[in-house]
Structures are given as C-alpha cells and as structure tokens.
Amino acid sequence: MAGNGQTIIELDRKRMSAMAEKDVATLRAVLADDLIYTHSSARLDTKQSLIGAMESGATVYTAVEPSEVKAQDCGDTVILTGKARIGVTSGGKAMSFGVRFTDVYVNRGGQWQMVAWQSTRLPE
C-alpha cells in the first residue's frame, strides 16, 4: 500500500473543492461516517453535522485552497499536513483566513476516507 501519498493529496484537494462547490455527494463519499472535524475555532463536527450545516446554509464555504501539503504514507493510513486558505460564512459572518492543518485518511476495504481534521488559525 506504500506510495499513496500523492493520491491522497489529490483526493483531499477534491474534498476541499467539494466543500467550496457544495458538492454534498462527493463529501458523503470521501468523509468517513466516524469523522472528527475540529475547526480552527475549536468547534467540533461529525460528518453529519458538517454536511448538515452546509446544506442548511449555516456554514457556507466559498474557498478552501491548500498549499505546502505533505503526505506521510503509513500503509492503510495517510497523514497530510499543510496550509489552507479558507473563505467561509458562518452564522452570517463572512471570514477569510489561513490555517495549518493535519488531516488523516484511512483505507477501509479499498476506499480512502477522511477520518480526522484538525486546524489551527494562522496569524494574519
């Protein structure tokens, strides 16, 4: 299973684009049912609450653009670290900021899914 790093970097870029494009079908496929999504504000989401907030309009991502992404390939697990520029409207407030993130993907039965996201806001 070694050598999956670039594949997962590309899959995560697709996931980030799906968030900005409100592509819920892609998100349902890529996000694991047991996802733990820790926002830079320390708010926690599950797969269901993250997608639900996007569907209701409570959270609207306008851009999620990664940079400096590196992969650690651990076989059936790939850990990504990098930066992202995020544009989002949450609770009616538009924001744009940078984060440093750690993102974990696991291969379950031949399907790669994101199981964890943790981000820290970068100083502006």
QUIDA-V135979 format. One record per run of one state. SS is the DSSP state (a for helix, b for strand, c for the rest). FROM is the first residue (numbers start at 1). LEN is the number of residues. If there is no record, write none. Layout:
BEGIN
SS;FROM;LEN, SS;FROM;LEN
END
This chain:
BEGIN
c;1;4, a;5;16, c;21;3, a;24;7, b;31;8, c;39;5, b;44;2, c;46;1, a;47;10, c;57;2, b;59;15, c;74;3, b;77;14, c;91;2, b;93;16, c;109;2, b;111;11, c;122;3
END
